[in-house]
Amino acid sequence: MIDLRLLREKPDYVKEKLSKRGFETEILDKIISKDEKWRELKGKADSLRAEKNKISQNINEAKKQGKDIKPIIAEGERIAKEMENIGKKEEEMKKEIDKILMEIPNLPHESVPEGKDETENKEVRKWGEPKKFSKDVIAHHEIGEKFIDFERGSKLGGHRFTVLKGKIAKLERALANFMLDVQVSNGFSEISVPYLVKTKILEGTGQLPKFAEDLYKTDEDLWLIPTAEVPLTNLHRNEILKEEELPLRYAALTPCFRREAGAYGKDIKGLMRQHQFQKVELASFTTKEESYKELELITKNAERILQLLEIPYRIVELCTGDLGFAAAKTYDIEIWIPSQDKYREVSSCSNCEDFQARRANIKIRRKEMEFAHTLNGSGLAVGRTLIAVIENFQDNEGINIPKVLRDYIKTEKIMWKE
């Protein structure tokens, strides 16, 4: 949630920042107008409260002087009634303001390149040289149902569900455990979190109310998590953190569930875009002074996985028009997918500054109480990394297992014919 005080004091600045994201800023005037009315009501309530506090003194004085106290009591009752009415209006107005604020995205950091969409994202660096291309490989979705069974996945769950078999299933498990082990060795505490969370938890990280159509909901007030970012960030919901304990760094391996409502017709074949997939997620809580150093650290930790696996990748800085709703700045990590002859996103590492902390009420005890800065990053999406391993490590006989995974999977090669 954006800082309402900043909007009051610098409305043109906030409008300029949000317009760079392609956000229609007219709604901000509505908030400003409602906020003025709310503050007016609050001022009246404060004045009435002061008057009410004097009533007791007036009654005592009247008693001492032998005067009739009934008019004073009646005045106190009138003030109390008026305070009650104003209090209700004040509360309703505050709810209206908060509801609108929940729909407004984060302000982009000043370092974010300006652009309208993903075509204007900025490549920051590359690692490794692609050695396999579409002419050299069997696409992962064509290696056969002995390894990846799309038909049975569809039978069980419908479109965009898949069954992995045998050593490919074991390879997926090896990748997930390897990723988690590396991040724990990098100083992130391993956390096991619920896969179902309350509505307020998704509101805290910004998935709700805006992206409800992309999520799966149960009949109760519970939602399947689209990413472990949601429970990890809300671990400290309504808490005050001690500055000396920061940064707090967490890692979790979870399934992720997404409707992919806006992805109709995209990545129809294969594992690239599934309704259910595994991901190792990283989350950090820190101060405003340290959060951009923390963003670089999270990004480098995610990169390290690909370096150890020896998979070519590139880092892309998202432009203002492509930023996620809660992010102030984001780096995407894209891995080389030979069958597509291009890089595809496998991780997004974002600094949300205090945007999520305001929604989830996560504060730091300092000289003056302030909201924490929260960060998150995939370290990495397991399914997309699996695609990259299958395609980048192929030869005519099968899939050569990256050296760092061999102790996990207990083999050096998955043969096409076994």
Secondary structure as UniProt FT lines:
FT   HELIX           4..9
FT   HELIX           11..19
FT   TURN            20..22
FT   HELIX           26..64
FT   TURN            65..66
FT   HELIX           70..101
FT   TURN            102..103
FT   TURN            110..111
FT   HELIX           118..120
FT   STRAND          122..127
FT   HELIX           134..136
FT   HELIX           140..142
FT   TURN            145..147
FT   STRAND          148..149
FT   HELIX           150..157
FT   TURN            159..160
FT   STRAND          163..164
FT   HELIX           166..185
FT   TURN            186..187
FT   STRAND          189..190
FT   STRAND          196..197
FT   HELIX           199..205
FT   TURN            208..211
FT   HELIX           212..214
FT   STRAND          223..224
FT   HELIX           229..233
FT   HELIX           234..236
FT   TURN            237..238
FT   STRAND          240..242
FT   HELIX           243..245
FT   STRAND          248..257
FT   TURN            261..262
FT   TURN            264..265
FT   TURN            270..271
FT   STRAND          276..286
FT   TURN            288..290
FT   HELIX           291..309
FT   STRAND          313..317
FT   HELIX           320..322
FT   TURN            325..326
FT   STRAND          329..337
FT   HELIX           338..340
FT   STRAND          342..351
FT   TURN            353..354
FT   HELIX           355..360
FT   STRAND          363..365
FT   STRAND          370..371
FT   STRAND          373..381
FT   HELIX           382..392
FT   STRAND          398..400
FT   HELIX           403..405
FT   HELIX           406..409
FT   STRAND          413..415
//
